[in-house]
Amino acid sequence: MRSPGKVCIPTSPQNCRHHPFFRFLESCPRTLSAFNQIHAQFIATGLASHTYPLSRFLLLLSSLPPPSPSLPHAAALLRFASSPFLPNTLVSSLADAGRAHLALALYSHLFLRLRTAKPNGHTFPSLLKACAAAGPSFYPAGRALHAHVVKFLDPDAVDHFVSAALLSFYSRCGNVASCRRIFDRIEDPDLPAWNCIISAYARSSGDGGDADPRMQSLFLFRNLQLSSPFRPNEITLVAVIGACGDLGALGQGIWAHAYMKLNHLTVNQFVATALIDMYSKCGRVDLAEQVFSAFPHKDTLCYNAMIRGLSVHGRGQRAVELFDRMTRENVGVDEVTFVVVMNACAHAGLVDEGQRVFHRMKKDFGIDPKTEHYGCLVDLLCRSGLLEEAKAVLECMPMKPNPILFRTLLTACAVHNNLELGERVMAKLMDSEPLHGGNYVLLSNMYARASRWDGVIQARALMKNKGIAKSPGSSFV
């Protein structure tokens, strides 16, 4: 690689915006070899001792595609940094690029191990965001970062951005209690903070207590209108409409829909999907179809929600027609699309249509069927009494069938009085789940339907010998 030549050291964006070295830096290949040579130029020309040039180099270093040994390079460059600005620059760029593991490793190495600088309020927001986006496995890391916020930052230094990052982290991870505690400490929450806490409650299914958290999201929405200078936006209404659907609160859902129209809020793809889902869950599939028909920019999410609503209400033929229309109009289909369409076929007894949809997955759309899709196919065949065909599907699956699929077939054997196949299925279930009481109860019920009382006694005795207790029934009366 050709050297950029003699370099005059620029120290500010105004001085270096058109400098040849930085034009070279922007256009160089994104390879480790090229960056090694640039690193040498930084040392030789003295650029490594200046903040702005070094920050530009660090941003480009973070863009190296994984896997790359950029962590040792970054640590070498920042080893003697006295200000947290440069470490924050690199940590944030890695976190924003979705490389949470590398960002956390660099944070730990620079701030905790080498202690090149003390973390400040700009250190944590991007890391917390990356932990939330990376999934449940990074939840402990996010909790540890919260502890570091308490440890390293003075209470006055925990500004709006840090609080918002913590609030968003706990909201996306489903920890409603922690999310509420942080929200209650914010003196004047802005609209994103309100949206975080409302969404957290709307997504939560609760822990079996008396108060449904989704009802709390409706109370918070009311508080937002009464006590905050901010007006709800589309994000707020998506959460509220979703909570109404889960609660079956049709009146409140209609009110939220009317609120959007009166306040001239935009019905985008997310709002339309939430409305379709809400009306379907509340039993008004006719209103769901009105929203679907009126929305001009239908995407995959909208179609999936509408097909799911039709499936729940037993309108399988209409769901299949909508799927065919979806494919004709070149709307992208995904794995969820096939699950909801096949469920619709299963509930409506459309065996041929369901099998046709299943076989189109790989042939027409290049989507490999997963366990969920095979489960839908088995359920479709079982509901129609095609037990041998369902058994054949389980035997030819490319992956190992899970116990739920065998239990579906066992239940169908009981319904259709197929004792011989039921006993064979039960043998497979006993191998995979020898202590699952529900399997023995299904077998016992199957014998009872066929008046095989000796089989009922044997199934109950087998449960007793294995120390398996049947779960007691319950009643609200």
Buried (B, 14 or more C-beta within 10 A) or exposed (E): EEEBEEBEBBEEEEEBEEBEBBEBBEEBEEEBEBBEBBBEBBEEBEBBEBBBBBBBBBBBBBEBEEEBEBBEBBBEBBEEBEEBBBBBBBBBBBBBBEBBBBBBBBBBBBBEEBEBBEBBBBBBBBBBBBBBBBEEEBBEBBBEBBEBBEEBBEEEEBEBEBBBBBBBBBBBBBBBEBBBEBBEEBEEBEBBBBBBBBBBBBBBEBEEEEEBBBBBBBEBBEEBEEEBEBEBBBBBBBBBBBBBBBBEBBEBBBEBBEBBEEEEBEBBBBBBBBBBBBBBBBBBBEBBBBBBEEBEEBBBBBBBBBBBBBBBBBBBBBBBBBBEEBBEEEBEBEBBBBBBBBBBBBBBBBBEBBBEBBEBBEEEBEBEBBBBBBBBBBBBBBBBBBBEBBBEBBEEBEEEBBBEBBBBBBBBBBBBEBBEBBBBBBEBBBEEBEEBBBBBBBBBBBBBBBEBEEBBEBBBEBBEEEEBEEEEEEEEE
